[in-house]
């Protein structure tokens, strides 16, 4: 029996539309890995932002989804720093 569900939004804001588009297209191939029976994640591209909506039925699944999004953000950040963009 599930006694609660968790809903949250994570918004990654980028310096410009081009960087946002690159991040969005980079994220899509791995997107299926964070959708499970216990957690659902959707992503929307809006202006210079990626908006992630997370819905989970348990804390562990929620934390895993958030960690995947944060890890993705760190990879994008590191790539932009290395490329000097």
QUITA-V582601 format. One record per pair of residues at least 4 apart in sequence whose C-alpha atoms are under 7 Angstrom apart, sorted by sequence separation. I is the first residue (numbers start at 1). J is the second residue. D is the distance in Angstrom with one decimal. If there is no record, write none. Layout:
i & j & d
I & J & D
I & J & D
This chain:
i & j & d
15 & 19 & 6.9
16 & 20 & 6.4
17 & 21 & 6.1
18 & 22 & 6.3
19 & 23 & 6.2
20 & 24 & 6.1
21 & 25 & 6.1
22 & 26 & 6.0
23 & 27 & 6.1
24 & 28 & 6.4
27 & 31 & 6.1
35 & 39 & 5.9
36 & 40 & 6.3
45 & 49 & 5.9
46 & 50 & 6.2
58 & 62 & 6.3
59 & 63 & 6.1
60 & 64 & 6.2
61 & 65 & 6.3
62 & 66 & 6.2
63 & 67 & 6.0
64 & 68 & 6.3
65 & 69 & 6.5
66 & 70 & 6.2
67 & 71 & 5.9
68 & 72 & 6.1
69 & 73 & 6.2
70 & 74 & 6.2
71 & 75 & 6.3
72 & 76 & 6.3
73 & 77 & 6.1
74 & 78 & 6.0
75 & 79 & 6.1
76 & 80 & 6.2
77 & 81 & 6.3
78 & 82 & 6.1
79 & 83 & 6.1
80 & 84 & 6.1
81 & 85 & 6.8
14 & 19 & 6.4
35 & 40 & 5.0
45 & 50 & 4.7
56 & 61 & 6.3
80 & 85 & 5.6
14 & 20 & 5.6
35 & 41 & 5.9
44 & 50 & 5.7
45 & 51 & 6.3
56 & 62 & 5.3
34 & 41 & 6.9
43 & 50 & 6.6
44 & 51 & 5.1
43 & 51 & 5.5
44 & 52 & 6.6
43 & 52 & 4.5
42 & 52 & 5.6
43 & 53 & 6.4
41 & 52 & 6.6
42 & 53 & 5.2
41 & 53 & 5.5
42 & 54 & 6.7
41 & 54 & 4.6
40 & 54 & 5.8
41 & 55 & 6.5
40 & 55 & 5.2
39 & 55 & 5.7
40 & 56 & 6.3
39 & 56 & 4.1
38 & 56 & 5.7
39 & 57 & 6.4
38 & 57 & 5.5
38 & 58 & 6.8
39 & 61 & 5.8
38 & 61 & 6.0
39 & 62 & 6.4
20 & 48 & 5.5
20 & 49 & 6.3
17 & 47 & 6.5
17 & 48 & 4.9
34 & 65 & 5.8
16 & 48 & 5.5
15 & 48 & 6.9
14 & 48 & 5.3
34 & 68 & 7.0
13 & 48 & 5.9
14 & 49 & 5.9
13 & 49 & 4.4
12 & 49 & 5.4
13 & 50 & 6.7
11 & 49 & 6.5
12 & 50 & 5.2
11 & 50 & 5.7
12 & 51 & 6.6
11 & 51 & 4.6
10 & 51 & 5.9
11 & 52 & 6.2
9 & 51 & 6.9
10 & 52 & 5.1
9 & 52 & 5.6
10 & 53 & 6.7
9 & 53 & 4.7
8 & 53 & 6.0
9 & 54 & 6.2
8 & 54 & 5.2
7 & 54 & 5.5
8 & 55 & 6.7
7 & 55 & 4.5
6 & 55 & 5.6
7 & 56 & 6.6
6 & 56 & 5.1
5 & 56 & 5.7
6 & 57 & 6.3
5 & 57 & 4.5
4 & 57 & 6.7
5 & 58 & 6.4
23 & 76 & 6.4
2 & 57 & 6.9
